[in-house]
């Protein structure tokens, strides 16, 4: 048996922060400049009491309501988050209960950011092809906004909260519909995208909450999300083109064989630079983040869902997915799109 | 890309009129030399010269001429 990417739904919190709102808050950053750099028009921000599990449950309920599957049919929950409700218990366990998924189902969280969707697909494919599961509910859910200081425009303009729910289902197919997979890790990049305190290494203290203003006027403390944009940008330049070449070589394909390319939707500036560097035609390079921003591990499923709704994915299309970011961590895979599979699981 | 064209591109990054920068300017004296401009410079060097200039290298640059050298722009 092989895994098929059978259906995707996603959920965005109600509160919207528009680029106009941010331009008002940050004089010197006009709408045009923010739009030019980020390509993001709106970011959805979770309410104070709204956590990752709430977004996850809403996304999964939409999946069930779409008719793709029922809670009873799910036998494994994979939940990717870096902003869990609690240190423990596992968010996936809370979600299993709230969704009414059988207690016979397996459930686990995994902590990855922008590469998380690729790893989730790989884990789901492994569970299904080894016969351990038949219907895997892969959820990506983040509330990065809770880490972000309101006066840090460098990250406030980019990140939005969201959750996506993907159904991976077992199909009797001669060849794999998802894969091959390529993974990569370089922990030296850890300090370049980090929330430094709040874990066991550095608990939050009054000292860690002290605010510091950087040379660009952004304000944050060690308790907040910090991103070294220049380092992250350099990492992507060095890693993403190589990863794409290695994936194509592993699959025995060329870029001409790929119908649609969906990268992690980091920001427009980075994506456009990578696209041009790799000579990927704009027609097959899918970008869909203006309505929600960089939603970390949910950007790829959100873009895929968008592509489906825009009629960009025909049956049999080869779709390249590439995730990269915090860790550093990266991953890439190919999906053979099957609209038949997208009609749901009985 | 010639040295002159590269300088014009840096003018644009730091929001100065075309032809302003000559090379000897100190980076810390440029009002708009910030993290966004740094990312723009990394992209510029990558696109035009195929050179990946690391942020550490950039932090070691004192003047615009140092940036050109890091990006391996011919004199």
Boltz contact constraints between the chains, C-beta under 6 A:
constraints:
  - contact:
      token1: [A, 216]
      token2: [B, 34]
      max_distance: 6.0
  - contact:
      token1: [A, 216]
      token2: [B, 35]
      max_distance: 6.0
  - contact:
      token1: [A, 229]
      token2: [B, 35]
      max_distance: 6.0
  - contact:
      token1: [A, 229]
      token2: [B, 39]
      max_distance: 6.0
  - contact:
      token1: [A, 230]
      token2: [B, 38]
      max_distance: 6.0
  - contact:
      token1: [A, 230]
      token2: [B, 39]
      max_distance: 6.0
  - contact:
      token1: [A, 230]
      token2: [B, 55]
      max_distance: 6.0
  - contact:
      token1: [A, 231]
      token2: [B, 55]
      max_distance: 6.0
  - contact:
      token1: [A, 233]
      token2: [B, 39]
      max_distance: 6.0
  - contact:
      token1: [A, 233]
      token2: [B, 42]
      max_distance: 6.0
  - contact:
      token1: [A, 234]
      token2: [B, 42]
      max_distance: 6.0
  - contact:
      token1: [A, 234]
      token2: [B, 54]
      max_distance: 6.0
  - contact:
      token1: [A, 237]
      token2: [B, 46]
      max_distance: 6.0
  - contact:
      token1: [A, 237]
      token2: [B, 52]
      max_distance: 6.0
  - contact:
      token1: [A, 273]
      token2: [B, 43]
      max_distance: 6.0
